[in-house]
Amino acid sequence: MTELLGHYNYIIVIILMMTGFYTVIARPNLVKKIIGLFIFQTSVFILFISMAKVEGGTAPIISEGARLY
């Protein structure tokens, strides 16, 4: 149970993704379909942000003499 609670971001992503997908598929109204696409897009952004988080990680530091190309 504790391991499942450790992945709450992914649970939220799955719920949002399925809600948005269902809204796009099941609703004939175009405005509601667009709202469903926004919900789906938000879930993808949350997924990307959740995967990018690294525990104990630090920001990269570029030294003065490093070439950037």
Secondary structure, 3 states (H helix, E strand, C coil): CHHHHCCHHHHHHHHHHHHHHHHHHHCCCHHHHHHHHHHHHHHHHHHHHHHHCCCCCCCCCCCCCCCCC
